[in-house]
């Protein structure tokens, strides 16, 4: 069974690391800069961390870029974030493709503009055969909403007679999630000193190790990543056993 896999076996496999990118606004405010300056700097840090993943045995990196609750932020900040996403998709995809990175997105795309949706679809298609690293970007994503959507899809199959309720299992449930192609998270890192998941990949985090880093995301470096990985490897993962 998946949950019974030994710690040694999990170490041998490529890791799935999730990162809650927190502290961009505070970083900018401390320097008297507009919040978008912090988000731009944060995007540069993502690029740096991404390049360091393969040599650290990280095969999957999932970043929490924009939660479903972030729409509550000031309109100009949301517009700036969407503009930054468009810019990233236009400028970075060719390099990602050349470096063997597969780019994927999770979250509700219905509130994103047609232009951004087209850029996302193009980026996913052009990188889908890459296998060095999978970068999954959570945009307009909420863990509770993902679980509710999954329950609805399964309920519809049961209603239509396509699925026997007795056949519903953790494995079959997981196959309906947006992360169906990803392994469960091994490690979640949250920056800026906050210590909560904030609705990030709740199902997938059931047996995830959590490391909270006081550093603001724009100041996060590969050294901080190495410390988090060191903390992860010092822990004994029992999976309830």
Backbone as CSV, one residue per row, in Angstrom:
resi,resn,N_x,N_y,N_z,CA_x,CA_y,CA_z,C_x,C_y,C_z
1,UNK,0.834,-1.194,0.000,0.000,0.000,0.000,0.873,1.251,0.000
2,UNK,0.323,2.355,-0.586,1.106,3.576,-0.734,1.575,4.116,0.617
3,UNK,0.668,4.093,1.608,1.020,4.683,2.895,2.024,3.840,3.660
4,UNK,2.218,2.615,3.242,3.139,1.735,3.951,4.540,1.758,3.365
5,UNK,4.749,2.569,2.326,6.077,2.621,1.748,7.085,3.115,2.779
6,UNK,8.240,2.508,2.785,9.249,2.851,3.792,9.817,4.230,3.535
7,UNK,10.407,4.793,4.579,11.064,6.086,4.463,12.196,6.013,3.463
8,UNK,12.938,4.915,3.472,14.058,4.762,2.542,13.575,4.774,1.099
9,UNK,12.444,4.113,0.850,11.910,4.082,-0.507,11.477,5.469,-0.946
10,UNK,10.873,6.240,-0.045,10.438,7.583,-0.404,11.636,8.467,-0.695
11,UNK,12.740,8.249,0.058,13.934,9.034,-0.166,14.539,8.735,-1.528
12,UNK,14.455,7.452,-1.946,15.026,7.066,-3.228,14.241,7.677,-4.384
13,UNK,12.943,7.843,-4.202,12.107,8.426,-5.244,12.303,9.944,-5.271
14,UNK,12.046,10.537,-6.434,12.117,11.986,-6.530,11.056,12.610,-5.633
15,UNK,11.415,13.671,-4.953,10.523,14.288,-3.985,9.509,15.213,-4.657
16,UNK,8.355,15.331,-4.003,7.354,16.319,-4.387,7.322,17.369,-3.282
17,UNK,7.743,18.568,-3.620,7.824,19.668,-2.659,6.817,20.743,-3.043
18,UNK,6.023,21.160,-2.079,5.105,22.271,-2.276,5.615,23.496,-1.541
19,UNK,5.413,24.660,-2.110,5.873,25.894,-1.475,4.740,26.919,-1.451
20,UNK,4.461,27.431,-0.263,3.519,28.535,-0.095,4.353,29.807,-0.083
21,UNK,4.279,30.555,-1.174,5.138,31.722,-1.375,4.567,32.908,-0.609
22,UNK,5.047,33.117,0.598,4.450,34.128,1.467,5.468,35.210,1.804
23,UNK,5.007,36.451,1.826,5.848,37.551,2.288,6.250,38.557,1.229
24,UNK,5.740,38.402,0.001,6.116,39.347,-1.052,5.714,40.782,-0.718
25,UNK,4.482,40.944,-0.232,3.997,42.283,0.088,4.771,42.915,1.224
26,UNK,5.061,42.135,2.260,5.817,42.666,3.396,7.238,43.043,2.994
27,UNK,7.820,42.238,2.101,9.166,42.537,1.602,9.179,43.887,0.901
28,UNK,8.177,44.136,0.068,8.106,45.400,-0.664,7.841,46.567,0.287
29,UNK,6.913,46.374,1.214,6.561,47.453,2.136,7.760,47.874,2.975
30,UNK,8.574,46.905,3.403,9.750,47.216,4.216,10.765,48.055,3.457
31,UNK,10.678,48.060,2.126,11.608,48.817,1.291,10.960,50.037,0.662
32,UNK,9.724,50.328,1.079,9.028,51.481,0.540,8.657,51.327,-0.910
33,UNK,8.463,50.088,-1.351,8.148,49.791,-2.745,6.687,49.356,-2.887
34,UNK,6.115,49.469,-4.068,4.757,48.944,-4.281,4.766,47.425,-4.150
35,UNK,3.620,46.843,-3.801,3.551,45.404,-3.561,3.963,44.586,-4.784
36,UNK,3.677,45.100,-5.973,4.024,44.344,-7.173,5.534,44.131,-7.277
37,UNK,6.322,45.041,-6.692,7.777,44.857,-6.715,8.166,43.602,-5.943
38,UNK,7.458,43.330,-4.868,7.705,42.105,-4.113,7.312,40.876,-4.902
39,UNK,6.204,40.948,-5.620,5.773,39.815,-6.432,6.745,39.558,-7.588
40,UNK,7.266,40.636,-8.175,8.255,40.459,-9.252,9.516,39.795,-8.725
41,UNK,9.971,40.277,-7.570,11.148,39.669,-6.971,10.869,38.210,-6.616
42,UNK,9.662,37.930,-6.140,9.293,36.554,-5.816,9.327,35.650,-7.022
43,UNK,8.920,36.168,-8.191,8.957,35.374,-9.422,10.393,35.033,-9.805
44,UNK,11.319,35.940,-9.559,12.737,35.673,-9.830,13.258,34.568,-8.920
45,UNK,12.795,34.567,-7.681,13.221,33.524,-6.743,12.712,32.161,-7.203
46,UNK,11.480,32.107,-7.717,10.953,30.841,-8.245,11.888,30.295,-9.319
47,UNK,12.356,31.157,-10.198,13.265,30.727,-11.264,14.545,30.131,-10.673
48,UNK,15.104,30.783,-9.652,16.327,30.284,-9.019,16.110,28.929,-8.366
49,UNK,15.022,28.806,-7.615,14.738,27.552,-6.912,14.491,26.436,-7.906
50,UNK,13.802,26.764,-8.984,13.484,25.771,-10.003,14.756,25.153,-10.579
51,UNK,15.732,25.975,-10.845,16.979,25.481,-11.428,17.737,24.572,-10.468
52,UNK,17.528,24.752,-9.173,18.242,23.941,-8.201,17.547,22.657,-7.811
53,UNK,16.342,22.423,-8.347,15.562,21.247,-7.933,16.150,19.910,-8.388
54,UNK,16.522,19.740,-9.659,16.967,18.414,-10.107,18.122,17.852,-9.305
55,UNK,19.119,18.671,-8.986,20.273,18.161,-8.247,19.933,17.870,-6.791
56,UNK,18.761,18.293,-6.342,18.313,18.027,-4.972,17.253,16.929,-4.935
57,UNK,17.129,16.194,-6.008,16.206,15.058,-6.093,14.746,15.493,-5.951
58,UNK,14.447,16.704,-6.380,13.066,17.183,-6.401,12.536,16.996,-7.821
59,UNK,11.588,16.099,-7.971,11.026,15.822,-9.289,9.746,16.582,-9.565
60,UNK,9.113,17.075,-8.474,7.864,17.822,-8.609,7.928,19.014,-7.660
61,UNK,7.688,20.193,-8.197,7.614,21.409,-7.392,6.255,22.046,-7.648
62,UNK,5.467,22.206,-6.587,4.143,22.819,-6.712,4.128,24.105,-5.898
63,UNK,3.820,25.215,-6.548,3.851,26.511,-5.876,2.444,27.100,-5.797
64,UNK,2.171,27.726,-4.659,0.878,28.359,-4.414,1.009,29.810,-4.832
65,UNK,0.631,30.105,-6.079,0.847,31.434,-6.639,-0.299,32.390,-6.355
66,UNK,-1.547,31.885,-6.368,-2.715,32.752,-6.192,-3.861,31.885,-5.700
67,UNK,-4.294,32.124,-4.480,-5.363,31.306,-3.909,-6.725,31.842,-4.323
68,UNK,-7.754,31.019,-4.126,-9.115,31.453,-4.449,-9.568,32.587,-3.532
69,UNK,-8.886,32.760,-2.394,-9.209,33.857,-1.481,-8.494,35.153,-1.851
70,UNK,-7.482,35.068,-2.707,-6.696,36.257,-3.043,-7.469,37.281,-3.861
71,UNK,-8.653,36.896,-4.395,-9.475,37.874,-5.112,-9.947,38.989,-4.177
72,UNK,-9.868,38.759,-2.870,-10.293,39.770,-1.899,-9.283,40.910,-1.783
73,UNK,-8.109,40.745,-2.369,-7.092,41.789,-2.309,-7.523,42.993,-3.154
74,UNK,-6.872,44.145,-2.957,-7.222,45.328,-3.764,-7.180,45.030,-5.259
75,UNK,-8.093,45.628,-5.995,-8.232,45.346,-7.425,-6.934,45.592,-8.169
76,UNK,-6.227,46.679,-7.841,-5.003,46.980,-8.579,-3.926,45.929,-8.329
77,UNK,-3.884,45.368,-7.115,-2.903,44.322,-6.842,-3.239,43.045,-7.611
78,UNK,-4.533,42.695,-7.650,-4.941,41.507,-8.411,-4.600,41.688,-9.884
79,UNK,-4.865,42.877,-10.417,-4.552,43.143,-11.828,-3.052,43.035,-12.075
80,UNK,-2.251,43.536,-11.128,-0.794,43.435,-11.263,-0.343,41.983,-11.251
81,UNK,-0.942,41.175,-10.383,-0.582,39.760,-10.308,-0.949,39.023,-11.592
82,UNK,-2.114,39.337,-12.139,-2.511,38.702,-13.393,-1.584,39.145,-14.537
83,UNK,-1.172,40.405,-14.506,-0.235,40.892,-15.507,1.109,40.192,-15.386
84,UNK,1.547,39.944,-14.157,2.802,39.234,-13.940,2.699,37.796,-14.432
85,UNK,1.547,37.174,-14.242,1.343,35.812,-14.736,1.412,35.781,-16.261
86,UNK,0.774,36.736,-16.902,0.841,36.812,-18.370,2.280,36.972,-18.843
87,UNK,3.003,37.851,-18.178,4.402,38.091,-18.548,5.231,36.831,-18.382
88,UNK,5.029,36.122,-17.279,5.768,34.885,-17.016,5.488,33.857,-18.111
89,UNK,4.228,33.721,-18.474,3.858,32.723,-19.480,4.431,33.072,-20.853
90,UNK,4.575,34.339,-21.136,5.123,34.748,-22.430,6.640,34.600,-22.480
91,UNK,7.309,34.868,-21.361,8.772,34.961,-21.381,9.497,33.707,-20.920
92,UNK,8.874,32.913,-20.070,9.604,31.844,-19.406,9.391,30.461,-20.009
93,UNK,8.311,30.279,-20.741,7.958,28.929,-21.184,9.029,28.324,-22.085
94,UNK,9.605,29.119,-22.989,10.633,28.590,-23.894,11.826,28.062,-23.108
95,UNK,12.235,28.798,-22.070,13.362,28.339,-21.255,13.000,27.088,-20.466
96,UNK,11.796,27.052,-19.927,11.352,25.868,-19.205,11.353,24.649,-20.118
97,UNK,10.842,24.839,-21.312,10.805,23.738,-22.279,12.215,23.248,-22.592
98,UNK,13.134,24.181,-22.784,14.511,23.821,-23.098,15.219,23.120,-21.961
99,UNK,14.781,23.387,-20.720,15.402,22.768,-19.545,14.700,21.485,-19.112
100,UNK,13.741,21.019,-19.913,13.068,19.758,-19.600,12.009,19.857,-18.528
101,UNK,11.500,21.068,-18.290,10.491,21.270,-17.247,9.098,21.169,-17.851
102,UNK,8.281,20.352,-17.244,6.869,20.283,-17.621,6.107,21.284,-16.763
103,UNK,5.311,22.138,-17.395,4.546,23.159,-16.689,3.078,22.761,-16.664
104,UNK,2.488,22.768,-15.470,1.080,22.411,-15.311,0.425,23.407,-14.360
105,UNK,-0.878,23.547,-14.491,-1.624,24.476,-13.645,-2.797,23.748,-13.000
106,UNK,-3.089,24.107,-11.752,-4.278,23.623,-11.063,-5.035,24.835,-10.535
107,UNK,-6.325,24.663,-10.344,-7.163,25.756,-9.875,-8.311,25.991,-10.834
108,UNK,-9.230,26.830,-10.438,-10.409,27.159,-11.237,-10.031,28.230,-12.251
109,UNK,-10.037,27.875,-13.522,-9.618,28.819,-14.558,-10.752,29.699,-15.050
110,UNK,-11.957,29.507,-14.547,-13.118,30.227,-15.085,-13.050,31.728,-14.825
111,UNK,-12.329,32.149,-13.786,-12.228,33.577,-13.484,-11.011,34.222,-14.141
112,UNK,-10.199,33.417,-14.792,-9.034,33.963,-15.483,-9.450,34.448,-16.862
113,UNK,-8.730,35.422,-17.388,-9.075,35.980,-18.690,-8.857,34.951,-19.787
114,UNK,-9.511,35.172,-20.918,-9.344,34.286,-22.073,-7.895,34.254,-22.527
115,UNK,-7.219,35.404,-22.448,-5.819,35.469,-22.858,-4.947,34.595,-21.972
116,UNK,-5.138,34.694,-20.664,-4.335,33.886,-19.740,-4.650,32.404,-19.929
117,UNK,-5.920,32.070,-20.104,-6.278,30.666,-20.325,-5.627,30.115,-21.584
118,UNK,-5.570,30.924,-22.630,-4.928,30.479,-23.867,-3.430,30.275,-23.658
119,UNK,-2.797,31.181,-22.927,-1.362,31.062,-22.653,-1.066,29.832,-21.796
120,UNK,-1.937,29.553,-20.824,-1.766,28.375,-19.980,-1.868,27.101,-20.817
121,UNK,-2.899,27.043,-21.658,-3.089,25.854,-22.496,-1.893,25.633,-23.412
122,UNK,-1.380,26.706,-23.977,-0.226,26.601,-24.869,1.017,26.138,-24.107
123,UNK,1.210,26.682,-22.900,2.371,26.308,-22.092,2.309,24.843,-21.684
124,UNK,1.132,24.387,-21.275,0.991,22.988,-20.870,1.236,22.044,-22.048
125,UNK,0.700,22.395,-23.196,0.846,21.538,-24.366,2.300,21.480,-24.837
126,UNK,2.968,22.619,-24.845,4.325,22.659,-25.384,5.354,22.011,-24.472
127,UNK,5.006,21.805,-23.201,5.970,21.205,-22.260,5.532,19.832,-21.757
128,UNK,4.449,19.291,-22.263,3.852,18.101,-21.642,4.713,16.856,-21.742
129,UNK,5.653,16.809,-22.664,6.503,15.624,-22.799,7.797,15.731,-21.991
130,UNK,8.021,16.862,-21.332,9.245,17.032,-20.546,9.190,16.204,-19.272
131,UNK,10.358,15.749,-18.831,10.364,14.810,-17.704,11.421,15.103,-16.648
132,UNK,12.213,16.156,-16.807,13.235,16.463,-15.803,12.601,16.902,-14.492
133,UNK,11.572,17.718,-14.598,10.908,18.286,-13.420,9.522,18.737,-13.827
134,UNK,8.545,18.540,-12.935,7.201,19.068,-13.155,6.980,20.260,-12.232
135,UNK,6.736,21.414,-12.820,6.380,22.607,-12.055,4.874,22.791,-12.167
136,UNK,4.179,22.670,-11.040,2.734,22.862,-11.001,2.443,24.182,-10.303
137,UNK,1.683,25.025,-10.962,1.360,26.345,-10.428,-0.111,26.364,-10.035
138,UNK,-0.382,26.649,-8.774,-1.759,26.731,-8.284,-2.240,28.169,-8.406
139,UNK,-3.209,28.395,-9.288,-3.746,29.734,-9.536,-5.257,29.683,-9.369
140,UNK,-5.800,30.594,-8.574,-7.216,30.559,-8.196,-7.557,29.164,-7.676
141,UNK,-6.723,28.691,-6.788,-6.854,27.342,-6.241,-7.268,27.404,-4.772
142,UNK,-8.125,26.455,-4.381,-8.487,26.264,-2.981,-8.670,24.788,-2.708
143,UNK,-8.041,24.269,-1.686,-8.098,22.843,-1.400,-9.496,22.345,-1.092
144,UNK,-10.265,23.106,-0.322,-11.627,22.684,0.004,-12.494,22.623,-1.250
145,UNK,-12.336,23.622,-2.125,-13.126,23.632,-3.356,-12.767,22.448,-4.238
146,UNK,-11.485,22.105,-4.294,-11.078,20.949,-5.090,-11.743,19.676,-4.567
147,UNK,-11.788,19.514,-3.249,-12.416,18.325,-2.661,-13.917,18.324,-2.957
148,UNK,-14.572,19.473,-2.819,-16.006,19.555,-3.116,-16.289,19.223,-4.582
149,UNK,-15.473,19.759,-5.481,-15.664,19.470,-6.910,-15.496,17.980,-7.189
150,UNK,-14.536,17.366,-6.511,-14.299,15.930,-6.690,-15.485,15.118,-6.187
151,UNK,-16.016,15.503,-5.036,-17.192,14.814,-4.494,-18.371,14.922,-5.454
152,UNK,-18.551,16.092,-6.033,-19.660,16.271,-6.984,-19.496,15.366,-8.204
153,UNK,-18.282,15.291,-8.737,-18.057,14.446,-9.918,-18.326,12.978,-9.603
154,UNK,-17.882,12.535,-8.432,-18.115,11.148,-8.045,-19.600,10.904,-7.803
155,UNK,-20.279,11.866,-7.162,-21.717,11.728,-6.909,-22.497,11.629,-8.220
156,UNK,-22.083,12.385,-9.219,-22.751,12.312,-10.525,-22.579,10.936,-11.152
157,UNK,-21.395,10.344,-11.010,-21.169,9.009,-11.554,-22.026,7.965,-10.841
158,UNK,-22.155,8.125,-9.528,-23.008,7.205,-8.762,-24.461,7.373,-9.189
159,UNK,-24.916,8.622,-9.314,-26.295,8.906,-9.740,-26.598,8.306,-11.099
160,UNK,-25.622,8.375,-12.011,-25.818,7.885,-13.374,-25.602,6.381,-13.507
161,UNK,-25.272,5.730,-12.384,-25.072,4.288,-12.415,-23.733,3.861,-12.976
162,UNK,-22.812,4.805,-13.145,-21.499,4.480,-13.704,-20.504,4.055,-12.622
163,UNK,-20.877,4.240,-11.358,-19.956,3.914,-10.271,-20.734,3.349,-9.094
164,UNK,-20.265,2.235,-8.581,-20.834,1.623,-7.379,-20.220,2.307,-6.170
165,UNK,-21.034,2.824,-5.222,-20.475,3.482,-4.039,-19.450,2.625,-3.299
166,UNK,-19.620,1.292,-3.357,-18.674,0.418,-2.678,-17.289,0.445,-3.323
167,UNK,-17.229,0.954,-4.536,-15.955,1.006,-5.245,-15.173,2.289,-4.967
168,UNK,-15.773,3.200,-4.213,-15.090,4.460,-3.909,-14.021,4.190,-2.850
169,UNK,-12.806,4.569,-3.158,-11.668,4.362,-2.257,-10.783,5.604,-2.302
170,UNK,-9.755,5.614,-1.466,-8.806,6.727,-1.517,-8.189,6.835,-2.904
171,UNK,-7.866,5.676,-3.478,-7.219,5.669,-4.792,-8.160,6.195,-5.870
172,UNK,-9.419,5.760,-5.859,-10.354,6.218,-6.880,-10.692,7.699,-6.682
173,UNK,-10.770,8.140,-5.432,-11.015,9.555,-5.146,-9.872,10.394,-5.698
174,UNK,-8.654,9.944,-5.460,-7.481,10.691,-5.889,-7.428,10.828,-7.407
175,UNK,-7.958,9.850,-8.113,-7.938,9.907,-9.566,-8.843,11.009,-10.120
176,UNK,-9.723,11.565,-9.282,-10.607,12.640,-9.711,-10.075,14.024,-9.316
177,UNK,-8.975,14.063,-8.581,-8.406,15.343,-8.164,-7.662,15.997,-9.321
178,UNK,-7.445,17.302,-9.208,-6.674,17.995,-10.235,-5.215,17.543,-10.239
179,UNK,-4.759,17.006,-9.148,-3.374,16.547,-9.028,-3.252,15.053,-9.293
180,UNK,-4.179,14.500,-10.066,-4.208,13.047,-10.282,-2.902,12.510,-10.870
181,UNK,-2.166,13.352,-11.581,-0.925,12.902,-12.206,0.291,13.108,-11.316
182,UNK,0.075,13.615,-10.108,1.189,13.915,-9.207,1.193,12.965,-8.015
183,UNK,2.366,12.655,-7.474,2.413,11.916,-6.208,2.000,12.839,-5.069
184,UNK,1.662,12.254,-3.933,1.354,13.080,-2.774,2.567,13.920,-2.390
185,UNK,2.303,15.011,-1.722,3.389,15.879,-1.275,4.255,15.185,-0.223
186,UNK,5.542,15.338,-0.337,6.464,14.881,0.702,6.733,15.992,1.705
187,UNK,6.855,17.211,1.198,7.251,18.344,2.024,6.528,19.592,1.556
188,UNK,6.020,20.369,2.513,5.486,21.696,2.218,6.310,22.709,2.996
189,UNK,6.809,23.701,2.282,7.560,24.798,2.886,6.700,26.049,2.825
190,UNK,6.567,26.723,3.957,5.896,28.029,3.950,6.868,29.077,4.477
191,UNK,6.994,30.146,3.728,7.909,31.206,4.129,7.193,32.287,4.930
192,UNK,7.954,33.221,5.438,7.510,34.443,6.136,7.135,34.229,7.594
193,UNK,7.259,33.011,8.097,6.987,32.764,9.507,5.569,32.348,9.828
194,UNK,4.658,32.450,8.874,3.286,31.991,9.113,3.271,30.468,9.178
195,UNK,2.395,29.918,10.032,2.388,28.471,10.247,0.991,27.898,10.040
196,UNK,0.576,27.879,8.791,-0.715,27.295,8.424,-0.674,26.930,6.945
197,UNK,-1.607,26.064,6.532,-1.645,25.608,5.141,-2.438,26.543,4.233
198,UNK,-3.331,27.326,4.809,-4.109,28.292,4.019,-4.799,27.665,2.815
199,UNK,-5.411,26.492,3.036,-6.248,25.860,2.014,-5.433,25.326,0.835
200,UNK,-4.179,24.983,1.073,-3.278,24.500,0.021,-3.207,22.983,0.035
201,UNK,-3.686,22.339,-1.027,-3.552,20.901,-1.243,-3.860,20.090,0.023
202,UNK,-5.066,20.257,0.536,-5.423,19.648,1.821,-5.440,18.123,1.755
203,UNK,-6.039,17.552,0.716,-6.061,16.099,0.587,-4.645,15.565,0.408
204,UNK,-3.880,16.213,-0.419,-2.548,15.744,-0.785,-1.531,15.909,0.342
205,UNK,-1.895,16.651,1.385,-0.968,16.940,2.485,-1.183,16.051,3.707
206,UNK,-1.965,14.984,3.563,-2.330,14.165,4.724,-1.121,13.676,5.517
207,UNK,-0.062,13.271,4.838,1.141,12.770,5.507,2.373,13.583,5.119
208,UNK,2.155,14.834,4.824,3.241,15.716,4.400,3.984,16.277,5.602
209,UNK,5.284,16.375,5.469,6.083,17.073,6.475,5.995,18.577,6.203
210,UNK,5.840,19.360,7.252,5.704,20.807,7.141,6.940,21.488,7.717
211,UNK,7.495,22.417,6.972,8.630,23.205,7.449,8.283,24.674,7.265
212,UNK,8.317,25.422,8.350,7.991,26.844,8.322,9.272,27.657,8.452
213,UNK,9.471,28.545,7.517,10.707,29.317,7.424,10.386,30.785,7.697
214,UNK,11.095,31.450,8.596,10.784,32.851,8.909,11.123,33.832,7.799
215,UNK,11.939,33.440,6.861,12.380,34.310,5.772,11.234,34.657,4.825
216,UNK,11.152,35.906,4.410,10.168,36.306,3.410,10.547,35.690,2.068
217,UNK,9.539,35.336,1.266,9.828,34.628,0.017,10.834,35.343,-0.893
218,UNK,10.776,36.656,-1.081,11.759,37.293,-1.969,13.203,37.158,-1.488
219,UNK,13.408,36.809,-0.222,14.756,36.607,0.311,15.128,35.125,0.396
220,UNK,14.246,34.254,-0.047,14.471,32.813,0.031,15.542,32.421,-0.988
221,UNK,16.462,31.554,-0.564,17.574,31.138,-1.414,17.674,29.619,-1.441
222,UNK,18.569,29.124,-2.276,18.822,27.684,-2.316,19.361,27.187,-0.985
223,UNK,20.047,28.042,-0.247,20.519,27.657,1.086,19.341,27.399,2.016
224,UNK,18.321,28.251,1.943,17.124,28.020,2.749,16.449,26.710,2.338
225,UNK,16.411,26.440,1.033,15.831,25.189,0.557,16.603,23.997,1.110
226,UNK,17.919,24.081,1.107,18.743,22.986,1.623,18.485,22.753,3.118
227,UNK,18.300,23.835,3.861,17.997,23.680,5.291,16.654,22.983,5.481
228,UNK,15.671,23.379,4.694,14.347,22.751,4.792,14.431,21.276,4.437
229,UNK,15.178,20.946,3.397,15.347,19.542,3.011,16.105,18.772,4.077
230,UNK,17.068,19.421,4.710,17.788,18.773,5.802,16.873,18.451,6.969
231,UNK,15.985,19.405,7.297,15.004,19.170,8.362,14.077,18.026,7.979
232,UNK,13.637,18.007,6.729,12.769,16.939,6.232,13.447,15.576,6.399
233,UNK,14.700,15.486,6.044,15.391,14.192,6.062,15.740,13.736,7.478
234,UNK,15.713,14.663,8.418,15.949,14.253,9.814,14.721,13.653,10.477
235,UNK,13.575,13.834,9.871,12.334,13.368,10.484,12.057,11.907,10.120
236,UNK,11.452,11.218,11.046,11.038,9.851,10.805,9.572,9.846,10.383
237,UNK,9.299,9.361,9.194,7.940,9.375,8.657,7.313,8.003,8.855
238,UNK,6.292,7.925,9.688,5.695,6.637,10.055,4.380,6.355,9.348
239,UNK,3.770,7.378,8.747,2.493,7.206,8.047,1.452,6.537,8.927
240,UNK,1.425,6.914,10.199,0.432,6.373,11.120,0.800,5.033,11.726
241,UNK,1.931,4.480,11.304,2.342,3.161,11.793,3.088,3.224,13.094
